[in-house]
Amino acid sequence: MALSGFRAFGIRAIPQTITSSQYRHLHRCLSSATSTTTSGGSGVAMAVKKVTLSNFCSVLEDLRIRIREADFVAIDLEMTGVTSAPWRDSFEFDRSDVRYLKVKDSAEKFAVVQFGLCTFRWDACQGSFIAHPLNFYIFPRKELSVEGPTNEFLCQTTSISFLAKYQFDFNACIHEGISYLSKTQEEEALHNLCSAYENALLGFSSESEEYVEIPAVRTADVFFTERMKIRFHEWRENVLKYPEDPILKGNDCGQNVDFQMVFFKMHPAIMLNGFTSHQLKLIQLVLRKYFKDLLYLCVSGENCSSQKLVVYTDSEEDRASLMQEVKEDQLRSGKLKIHSAVGFRHVIDLLMCEEKLIVGHNCFLDIAHIYKKFIGPLPSLMEEFALSVNKILPHIIDTKHLISSNHFIQYLMKKKNKSLSSAFSLLCPQLSSASQNLASTRSFVKVDVQADELGSSSWNSGAKHEAGFDAFMTGCVFAQACSHLGIKFEQDSSIMDLARNDNLKNYINILYPSWNSGTVIDLRTGAESPVSCYKRKYPKIEFANIALIWGFSSKLKPKDMEECLCKVFGTASVITVFFLDRTAALIQFNKMERVNDFLVLKDMLEKDDGPVSVLHPLAKLLEGGNTHAADYNTYRDICSSSMSTSKILFADQAEAIGIRWKTKIRSACKETSELDVLKDPVSEHQTNKNVSEMQSQHQFSFEEMLNSL
């Protein structure tokens, strides 16, 4: 419910800054007036400013000051989806490079539709943080009239349903959402504009081109060109005869709809209306052949429309001067359009310029979206991405990592889950609960919400899973966590610099790459390290010991696959069989050489049409003749495939990117660290070259095959 409806409940005026007691009273009013479903104790409603195209410019000017004065800024994003296919979900079996490729795929294919931002400024007089939450609706609309396809993005049904469940305003997003250009897109647009400026943007690319004969293909074209020749001649004579006021004197060209007499930059001119593109080309050819003092121009008119003019110039110097002036106008106008099209990225530029501490919750994917949407294409490697992010946003903190790695905060949270709403309700009960009687001996950091112009329709009753409110919750959790870490805001208010605070130095720029990675990445170095408190679901994963298999029968279950392999390689040979989906699986063997043993044996059985291949335990795995197998690096390669849409099934994706071989055997069977695998990937050409050598080293006798049965 919009806050403009408060007057119906007897609230005549609401102060600019809402104190904690007023905040709880506001919550009770909102709770009784809305039917928003809440859970986990974090369903408090509050004032969040809605920002769309209509009020973006005014909000941006105010935001410049707020960010400059802020001690930290909390962010949160709402997207149209997370994973483009089930096998692109995050798994424990994802190596760091694979994990990043999945995040990269998500950021490239889905759109950000809501950007929540909340500035927090410590007010020493009130002894509290002043929060100003904003909820930006953004939409990747194509603002510049340049060649190329329109923007496309995927929508995941579960994500769209989730947004709808929490009353997301799709109409506001699509019709009033703020568009944007990334830095790369802006640079390309400016480059194209400058190129056009160099090419004069004046009809033909060069005025020095030799005369081209007018093609008399159709009789209508011949009559049209002759008629244009006569009309331009009459108008030119009129201009020469009445130089003081050629529009009012002489012939009636000024009265014609298609030939409208005007002045352009103090020059007599004709505005051409209602002509087709073909006719305009014929007019240009007529002018170039018969009228050296008449200049054809195409300029921007009102409402970004294009105007075609024929302008009289009285000398070569006058002609050159006019052309230069028009080109400079076009360049200036184009730059203004590009600046306007930058749109929401101006907000990101503010954050980058001020280098404030950015606070997010489990925000690695959010940061990837920010980079892709507002900076440029994502780097191909996670290390490069981390270092690039650190250059533009040098101070980022992840509240999920903060509350997970601090034992005292974990004790306060009673080891509950690390979701944002859970952390907010447990660490900030004075804000998340409507009750005024909080039976607790703990002291809480005060947070007051600043809400100017509450009577306007720009203010909404924020709620959980709205980006602006989630950003507010994130900032509140961070402020409370800082207090538990020993940061005394009352004492340190004069030298508030949280980005360089000693109590936070072990948490800044440390992010979770994914919720189940069991690792954190340091954005300053790009290095990834394990998290000691993470409890793995599967045994220790050795990526060099993993084989990838796909295209097998959908009837095959993990237990069936494990039985087939153990019959051949021994009861303890298979550590884990993990299904990516019903068409693909990762098999972890107890030894690295087992991977090649399996690949070579599979290749031999598929080439053998005898009874042994039919009776072999692996026959069940190879049933149907569509089973493919390779090592872990092929899994990485398929995850890195850059297609506009991902196939739902892994096997279909492999086929779509052109994999036709059945088995890809590693070129060497030696212990290789994960780093070595990343730095020295084995090419398919090298693999095929060494297959015969590998097979000779792994020959199975007929007796050995029978024994395996």
C-alpha positions in Angstrom: 0.0 0.0 0.0 1.4 3.4 -0.9 2.1 5.7 2.1 -0.1 8.4 0.6 -3.0 6.5 2.0 -1.9 7.1 5.6 -4.4 10.0 6.0 -7.2 7.5 6.1 -5.7 6.1 9.3 -5.5 9.5 11.0 -1.8 10.3 10.3 -1.7 13.9 9.2 2.1 14.3 9.0 5.1 12.1 9.4 8.4 13.7 10.3 11.3 13.5 7.9 13.3 11.2 10.2 11.5 8.2 11.8 12.8 7.2 15.2 12.7 3.7 16.5 9.5 4.1 18.5 7.8 5.9 15.6 9.1 3.2 13.3 7.3 0.5 15.4 4.2 2.6 15.4 4.4 3.0 11.6 4.8 -0.8 11.3 1.7 -1.5 13.3 -0.3 1.0 11.1 1.1 -0.7 8.0 0.5 -4.2 9.3 -3.1 -3.5 10.0 -3.5 -1.8 6.6 -1.8 -4.4 4.4 -2.2 -8.1 3.8 1.5 -8.8 3.0 2.4 -12.3 4.1 5.5 -12.3 6.4 7.7 -15.0 7.8 10.6 -15.4 10.0 9.8 -12.2 11.9 11.2 -10.0 9.2 7.9 -9.0 7.7 8.1 -5.4 9.0 6.9 -2.8 6.6 8.6 0.6 6.2 9.0 3.5 3.9 11.0 2.7 0.8 11.2 5.3 -2.0 10.2 4.0 -5.4 12.4 5.4 -8.2 11.4 5.2 -11.9 12.0 7.3 -15.0 9.7 10.1 -13.8 11.7 11.0 -10.6 15.1 9.5 -11.4 16.9 12.8 -12.2 15.7 14.5 -9.0 16.6 11.4 -6.9 20.0 11.2 -8.6 20.9 14.8 -7.5 19.9 14.1 -4.0 21.7 10.7 -4.0 25.0 12.4 -4.9 25.0 14.1 -1.5 23.7 11.1 0.4 26.4 8.8 -0.9 29.1 11.4 -0.3 28.0 11.7 3.3 27.3 8.0 3.9 29.5 5.8 6.1 28.5 2.8 4.0 26.0 1.8 1.3 24.0 -1.4 1.3 22.8 -3.0 -2.0 20.5 -5.8 -3.2 19.3 -6.9 -6.6 16.3 -8.7 -7.9 16.7 -10.6 -11.1 14.5 -12.4 -13.7 16.3 -15.7 -12.9 19.3 -17.5 -11.5 20.1 -20.6 -13.5 19.3 -21.1 -17.2 19.3 -25.0 -16.9 19.2 -27.5 -14.0 22.8 -28.6 -14.7 24.0 -25.0 -14.4 23.0 -24.9 -10.8 25.7 -24.7 -8.2 27.1 -28.0 -7.0 29.8 -29.1 -4.5 31.4 -30.9 -7.5 32.0 -27.5 -9.3 35.7 -26.6 -9.4 36.4 -22.8 -8.9 36.6 -22.1 -12.7 33.4 -24.0 -13.3 31.6 -22.3 -10.5 32.6 -18.9 -11.9 31.5 -19.9 -15.4 28.0 -20.7 -14.0 27.8 -17.3 -12.3 29.0 -15.7 -15.5 26.3 -17.5 -17.5 23.6 -16.3 -15.1 24.7 -12.7 -15.2 24.9 -12.7 -19.0 21.5 -14.2 -19.6 19.2 -12.8 -16.9 18.1 -9.2 -16.3 18.2 -7.0 -13.2 14.8 -5.5 -12.7 15.1 -4.0 -9.3 18.2 -2.4 -7.7 17.9 -1.7 -4.0 20.2 0.9 -2.4 20.3 2.2 1.1 22.7 4.8 2.4 23.7 4.7 6.1 25.0 7.8 7.8 25.9 7.9 11.5 24.3 10.9 13.3 26.3 11.6 16.5 23.6 13.9 17.8 20.9 11.3 17.7 23.3 8.4 18.4 21.9 6.4 15.5 22.4 5.6 11.8 20.2 7.5 9.4 19.1 5.2 6.6 17.6 6.3 3.3 16.3 3.2 1.3 15.7 3.5 -2.4 14.1 1.0 -4.7 15.1 1.5 -8.4 13.1 -0.1 -11.1 15.4 -0.7 -14.1 14.7 -2.2 -17.5 17.2 -2.8 -20.4 15.4 -0.6 -22.9 17.2 0.3 -26.1 17.4 4.1 -26.0 19.8 4.9 -28.8 18.7 4.5 -32.4 21.7 2.5 -33.5 22.0 -0.6 -35.6 22.0 -3.9 -33.9 19.5 -6.2 -32.2 17.4 -5.1 -29.2 18.3 -6.3 -25.7 17.2 -9.8 -24.8 17.1 -11.7 -21.5 15.8 -14.9 -20.1 13.0 -15.3 -17.5 13.0 -18.2 -15.1 9.4 -19.1 -14.1 10.3 -19.8 -10.5 11.9 -16.4 -10.2 9.1 -14.5 -11.9 6.6 -16.4 -9.6 8.7 -15.4 -6.6 8.6 -11.8 -7.6 4.8 -11.9 -8.2 4.3 -13.5 -4.8 5.9 -10.5 -3.2 3.9 -8.0 -5.2 6.6 -7.0 -7.7 5.2 -4.2 -9.9 5.9 -5.5 -13.4 4.1 -2.6 -15.1 6.3 -0.1 -13.3 9.4 -2.1 -14.4 8.6 -2.4 -18.1 6.9 1.0 -18.7 8.8 3.2 -16.2 12.0 1.3 -15.6 15.2 3.2 -15.9 17.4 2.1 -18.8 21.2 2.0 -18.8 24.4 1.7 -20.8 27.5 -0.1 -19.6 30.8 1.7 -19.8 31.7 -0.4 -22.8 28.4 0.4 -24.5 28.9 4.1 -23.9 32.5 4.0 -25.3 31.2 2.1 -28.4 28.4 4.7 -28.9 30.9 7.6 -28.5 33.3 5.9 -30.9 30.5 5.4 -33.5 29.4 9.0 -33.0 32.9 10.3 -33.5 33.3 8.2 -36.6 30.1 9.6 -38.0 31.3 13.0 -37.2 34.5 12.4 -39.2 32.3 11.1 -42.0 30.4 14.4 -41.9 26.9 12.8 -41.5 25.8 14.8 -44.5 24.0 12.5 -46.9 26.9 10.9 -48.8 30.0 9.9 -47.0 32.2 12.3 -49.1 31.5 15.5 -50.9 34.5 14.9 -53.1 33.1 11.9 -54.8 32.9 12.1 -58.5 29.5 12.7 -60.1 27.4 9.6 -60.5 24.9 9.5 -63.4 21.2 9.5 -62.3 19.9 6.0 -63.1 16.9 6.2 -65.4 15.5 2.8 -64.5 11.9 3.8 -64.3 9.9 6.4 -66.2 8.6 7.8 -63.0 12.2 8.4 -61.8 12.9 10.4 -64.9 9.8 12.6 -64.5 10.5 13.0 -60.8 14.1 14.1 -61.3 13.1 16.6 -64.0 10.4 18.0 -61.8 12.8 18.4 -58.9 15.4 20.1 -61.2 12.8 22.7 -62.3 11.5 23.4 -58.7 15.0 23.8 -57.2 16.0 26.0 -60.1 12.9 28.3 -59.6 13.6 28.5 -55.9 17.3 29.2 -56.3 16.4 32.0 -58.8 13.9 33.4 -56.3 16.6 33.4 -53.6 19.0 35.3 -55.8 16.3 37.8 -56.8 15.0 38.5 -53.3 17.9 37.9 -51.0 16.4 40.0 -48.1 13.2 38.0 -47.8 13.1 35.0 -50.3 10.3 33.2 -48.4 7.6 35.9 -48.9 8.6 36.9 -52.4 8.4 35.2 -55.8 7.0 31.7 -56.3 4.7 29.7 -54.1 7.2 27.0 -52.9 6.6 28.2 -49.3 2.9 27.2 -49.5 3.6 23.6 -50.5 3.5 20.9 -47.9 6.4 18.9 -49.4 8.5 22.1 -50.0 8.4 24.1 -46.8 10.4 27.4 -47.0 12.5 28.0 -43.8 15.7 29.5 -42.6 18.5 27.2 -41.3 21.3 28.9 -39.4 20.6 32.2 -41.2 20.6 30.5 -44.6 17.5 30.2 -47.0 16.4 26.6 -47.0 13.7 24.1 -48.0 12.4 21.5 -45.6 11.6 18.3 -47.5 8.5 16.5 -46.3 6.7 13.4 -47.4 9.4 12.0 -49.7 10.4 8.4 -49.8 14.0 7.3 -49.1 14.3 6.5 -52.9 13.1 10.0 -53.8 15.5 11.6 -51.4 18.4 9.8 -53.0 17.2 11.1 -56.4 17.0 14.6 -55.0 20.6 14.4 -53.7 21.8 13.3 -57.1 20.0 16.1 -58.8 21.6 18.7 -56.4 25.1 17.3 -56.9 24.8 17.3 -60.7 23.1 20.7 -61.3 23.4 22.9 -58.2 26.8 23.3 -56.6 25.5 26.0 -54.2 22.6 23.9 -52.8 23.5 21.6 -49.9 21.5 18.6 -48.8 21.5 18.1 -45.0 20.0 15.6 -42.7 19.8 17.0 -39.1 18.0 16.1 -35.9 14.8 18.0 -35.4 12.3 18.2 -32.5 11.5 15.0 -30.6 14.7 13.4 -32.0 13.1 13.3 -35.4 15.2 13.5 -38.6 14.8 16.6 -40.8 15.9 16.7 -44.5 16.9 20.2 -45.7 18.2 21.8 -48.9 20.2 24.9 -47.9 21.5 27.7 -50.1 25.1 28.7 -49.7 26.6 31.7 -51.5 30.3 30.5 -51.7 32.6 27.6 -51.1 33.8 29.1 -47.8 30.2 29.5 -46.7 29.4 25.9 -47.6 32.4 24.5 -45.7 31.6 26.7 -42.7 28.0 25.5 -42.6 29.0 21.8 -43.0 31.5 22.2 -40.0 28.8 23.8 -37.9 26.3 21.1 -38.6 28.8 18.4 -37.8 29.6 20.0 -34.5 25.9 20.3 -33.7 25.4 16.6 -34.5 28.3 15.7 -32.3 27.1 17.8 -29.4 23.5 16.5 -29.7 24.8 12.9 -30.0 26.8 13.2 -26.8 23.8 14.5 -24.9 21.7 11.6 -26.1 24.4 9.1 -25.0 24.8 10.8 -21.6 21.0 10.5 -21.2 21.0 6.9 -22.3 23.6 6.0 -19.6 20.7 6.1 -17.2 21.0 4.1 -14.1 24.7 3.6 -14.5 25.1 7.1 -13.1 24.3 5.5 -9.7 27.1 3.0 -10.2 29.4 5.7 -11.2 28.7 7.5 -8.0 29.5 4.4 -6.0 32.7 4.0 -7.9 33.7 7.6 -7.6 33.2 7.9 -3.8 34.7 4.5 -3.1 32.4 3.9 -0.2 32.1 0.6 1.6 29.6 -1.5 -0.3 27.6 -4.0 1.9 25.7 -7.0 0.4 24.4 -10.3 1.6 25.7 -13.4 -0.3 26.4 -10.8 -3.0 28.9 -12.5 -5.5 26.2 -12.9 -8.1 25.0 -9.4 -7.5 28.5 -8.0 -8.1 28.7 -10.1 -11.3 25.5 -8.6 -12.5 26.7 -5.1 -11.7 29.9 -5.7 -13.7 28.1 -7.2 -16.7 25.2 -4.6 -16.8 27.1 -1.4 -16.0 30.8 -2.0 -16.7 31.3 -4.4 -19.6 31.7 -8.1 -20.6 32.7 -10.4 -17.8 36.3 -11.7 -17.8 36.7 -15.3 -18.7 38.6 -16.2 -15.5 37.4 -15.7 -11.9 40.8 -14.3 -10.9 40.6 -11.6 -13.6 37.0 -10.8 -12.5 38.0 -10.5 -8.9 40.9 -8.1 -9.6 38.7 -6.1 -12.0 36.0 -5.7 -9.5 38.5 -4.6 -6.8 39.7 -1.8 -9.1 36.2 -0.2 -9.5 34.7 -1.1 -6.1 37.7 -1.4 -3.7 35.7 -2.0 -0.5 33.0 -4.7 -0.5 31.8 -6.7 2.5 29.5 -9.8 2.5 27.3 -10.0 5.6 26.8 -13.7 5.1 30.5 -14.3 5.4 30.7 -11.8 8.3 28.0 -13.6 10.4 29.2 -17.1 9.4 32.8 -16.6 10.3 32.4 -14.9 13.6 31.7 -17.3 16.5 30.1 -14.8 18.8 27.6 -13.7 16.1 26.9 -17.3 15.4 26.2 -17.9 19.1 23.7 -15.0 19.0 22.0 -16.4 16.0 21.8 -19.8 17.8 23.3 -21.4 14.7 20.2 -20.7 12.6 20.4 -20.5 8.8 22.3 -17.6 7.3 19.5 -16.1 5.2 19.1 -12.4 5.3 15.6 -12.4 6.9 16.8 -14.8 9.6 19.9 -12.7 10.4 17.7 -9.5 10.4 15.1 -11.0 12.8 17.7 -12.4 15.2 20.3 -9.6 15.2 17.9 -6.7 14.8 14.8 -7.6 16.8 14.2 -3.9 17.7 13.6 -3.3 14.0 12.1 -6.6 12.8 9.6 -6.9 15.6 6.5 -4.7 16.1 6.6 -5.3 19.9 7.9 -2.6 22.1 8.6 -4.9 25.0 11.9 -6.6 23.9 13.0 -8.7 26.8 16.8 -8.5 26.2 19.8 -7.3 28.0 21.6 -6.7 24.7 22.2 -3.1 23.4 21.2 -2.5 19.8 22.5 -0.1 17.2 19.8 2.4 16.5 18.7 2.9 12.9 16.3 5.7 12.0 14.7 5.7 8.6 14.8 9.0 6.7 11.7 9.4 4.5 11.1 12.8 2.9 7.9 13.6 1.0 6.0 10.7 2.6 2.8 12.0 1.2 3.9 11.4 -2.4 3.2 8.3 -4.4 7.0 7.7 -4.6 7.0 6.1 -1.2 5.9 2.5 -0.8 5.5 0.2 2.2 8.7 -1.8 1.8 8.6 -5.5 2.5 10.8 -8.6 2.4 12.2 -9.5 -1.0 11.8 -6.0 -2.3 15.3 -4.9 -3.3 15.1 -1.6 -1.4 13.9 -3.2 1.8 16.4 -6.0 1.5 19.2 -3.5 1.1 17.9 -1.8 4.3 17.9 -5.2 6.2 21.4 -5.9 4.9 22.7 -2.6 6.2 21.0 -3.1 9.6 22.6 -6.5 10.0 26.0 -5.1 9.1 25.7 -2.2 11.6 24.7 -4.6 14.4 27.5 -7.1 13.5 30.0 -4.2 13.7 28.8 -3.5 17.2 29.4 -7.2 18.2 32.9 -6.9 16.6 33.7 -4.1 19.1 33.2 -1.1 16.9 31.8 1.7 19.1 30.1 4.2 16.8 29.4 6.6 19.6 33.1 6.9 20.4 34.5 6.6 16.8 32.0 8.9 15.1 34.6 11.6 14.5 36.9 9.3 12.6 34.4 7.0 11.0 36.1 5.0 8.2 34.7 1.5 8.2 36.5 0.5 5.0 39.8 0.7 6.9 38.7 -0.3 10.4 41.0 -2.9 12.0 38.0 -4.9 13.3 36.7 -5.4 9.7 40.0 -5.9 7.8 39.6 -9.7 7.8 36.1 -9.5 6.3 36.4 -6.8 3.6 36.7 -8.0 0.0 36.1 -11.6 1.1 33.0 -13.1 -0.7 31.4 -16.5 -1.1 31.5 -17.6 -4.7 28.4 -19.6 -4.1 26.3 -20.8 -1.2 27.7 -24.4 -1.3 31.3 -23.8 -2.5 32.8 -24.2 0.9 35.3 -21.5 -0.1 35.7 -17.7 -0.1 37.5 -15.6 -2.7 39.7 -12.6 -1.9 38.9 -9.9 -4.4 42.3 -8.2 -3.8 44.3 -11.2 -5.0 41.7 -13.4 -6.9 42.8 -16.3 -4.6 40.3 -18.8 -3.3 40.6 -20.5 0.1 38.5 -23.1 2.0 36.1 -22.2 4.8 36.8 -24.2 7.9 33.3 -24.1 9.3 31.7 -25.4 6.1 30.2 -29.0 6.4 30.5 -30.9 3.1 27.8 -33.2 2.0 30.2 -35.4 -0.1 33.6 -36.8 0.7 36.7 -34.8 -0.3 36.6 -34.0 -4.0 39.6 -34.7 -6.2 38.8 -33.2 -9.5 41.6 -35.1 -11.3 39.9 -38.3 -10.2 36.5 -37.3 -11.8 35.1 -38.6 -15.1 32.2 -37.1 -16.9 29.6 -39.3 -18.6 26.4 -38.3 -20.4 23.9 -39.6 -22.9 23.2 -42.8 -21.0 19.8 -44.4 -20.6 17.4 -42.4 -18.5 16.5 -45.6 -16.6 20.0 -45.8 -15.2 20.2 -44.7 -11.5 23.3 -43.6 -9.6 23.3 -46.9 -7.7 23.2 -48.9 -11.0 26.1 -46.9 -12.4 28.2 -47.4 -9.3 27.5 -51.2 -9.4 28.6 -51.4 -13.1 31.9 -49.6 -12.4 32.7 -51.5 -9.2 32.3 -54.8 -10.9 35.1 -53.8 -13.3 37.5 -51.7 -11.1 36.9 -53.0 -7.6 34.4 -52.5 -4.8 36.2 -49.4 -3.4 37.1 -47.9 -6.8 34.1 -45.5 -7.0 33.9 -42.8 -4.3 30.8 -40.9 -5.6 28.4 -40.9 -8.4 26.8 -37.4 -8.8 24.0 -36.8 -11.3 24.0 -33.4 -12.9 20.6 -34.2 -14.4 19.0 -37.4 -15.7 21.3 -37.4 -18.8 24.7 -36.7 -17.2 26.8 -37.7 -14.2 30.2 -37.0 -12.6 32.0 -40.1 -11.3 34.8 -39.7 -8.7 37.2 -42.7 -8.6 39.6 -43.5 -5.8 42.6 -43.0 -8.1 43.4 -40.6 -10.9 44.5 -43.4 -13.2 41.1 -45.0 -13.0 39.7 -42.2 -15.1 41.8 -43.1 -18.0 41.3 -46.8 -17.4 37.6 -46.2 -17.7 37.8 -44.0 -20.8 40.1 -46.5 -22.6 38.0 -49.5 -21.7 34.8 -47.7 -22.8 36.4 -46.8 -26.1 37.5 -50.4 -26.7 34.1 -51.9 -25.9 32.3 -49.5 -28.2 34.7 -50.5 -31.1 34.2 -54.2 -30.4 31.0 -55.9 -31.8 31.8 -59.3 -30.3 30.1 -61.1 -27.4 32.5 -59.7 -24.8 31.2 -56.1 -25.3 27.6 -57.4 -24.9 28.3 -59.4 -21.7 30.6 -56.8 -20.1 29.4 -55.1 -16.9 29.7 -51.7 -18.6 27.3 -52.8 -21.4 24.4 -51.5 -19.2 26.1 -48.1 -19.1 26.7 -48.1 -22.9 23.2 -49.2 -23.8 21.7 -47.2 -26.6 25.0 -46.3 -28.2 24.7 -42.6 -27.2 26.9 -42.6 -24.1 29.8 -40.1 -24.1 32.6 -39.8 -21.6 35.6 -37.6 -20.9 37.5 -36.1 -18.0 36.5 -33.1 -15.8 37.9 -30.5 -18.2 35.2 -31.3 -20.7 32.6 -30.5 -18.1 34.3 -27.1 -17.8 34.3 -26.6 -21.5 30.6 -27.4 -21.9 29.8 -25.0 -19.0 31.8 -22.3 -20.8 29.8 -22.6 -24.0 28.5 -19.2 -24.9 25.1 -19.8 -26.4 22.2 -17.4 -26.2 20.1 -20.0 -24.5 21.1 -23.1 -22.5 19.6 -26.5 -23.4 17.6 -27.9 -20.5 19.4 -31.3 -20.6 23.2 -31.5 -20.4 23.3 -34.1 -23.2 21.5 -31.7 -25.5 23.9 -28.9 -24.6 26.9 -31.1 -25.5 25.3 -31.9 -28.9 24.4 -28.3 -29.5 28.0 -27.1 -29.2 29.1 -29.7 -31.7 30.5 -32.6 -29.7 30.3 -35.7 -31.9 33.0 -37.9 -30.4 32.0 -40.7 -28.0 35.1 -40.8 -25.8 37.8 -38.3 -25.1 40.9 -39.9 -23.6 43.4 -37.9 -21.7 46.8 -37.5 -23.4 48.8 -38.4 -20.3 48.0 -40.3 -17.1 50.0 -38.5 -14.5 49.1 -36.7 -11.3 48.2 -33.1 -12.2 47.1 -30.5 -9.7 44.0 -28.4 -10.4 46.1 -25.4 -11.1 48.1 -27.3 -13.7 44.9 -28.4 -15.4 43.8 -24.8 -15.6 47.0 -23.5 -16.9 47.7 -26.3 -19.4 44.4 -27.7 -20.8 44.8 -30.6 -23.2 43.5 -29.8 -26.6 41.4 -32.3 -28.5 44.0 -32.4 -31.3 46.7 -33.6 -28.8 44.2 -36.1 -27.3 43.4 -37.7 -30.7 47.1 -37.8 -31.6 47.9 -39.8 -28.5 44.8 -42.1 -28.3 46.6 -45.0 -30.1 49.5 -44.8 -27.7 47.2 -44.7 -24.7 45.3 -47.7 -25.9 48.5 -49.7 -26.4 49.3 -49.0 -22.8 45.9 -50.1 -21.6 45.3 -53.2 -23.7 43.0 -55.7 -22.1 43.4 -59.4 -23.0 40.5 -61.6 -23.8 41.1 -63.5 -20.5 41.1 -60.3 -18.5 37.8 -59.3 -20.0 36.3 -62.6 -19.1 37.7 -62.4 -15.6 36.0 -59.0 -15.2 32.7 -60.6 -16.0 
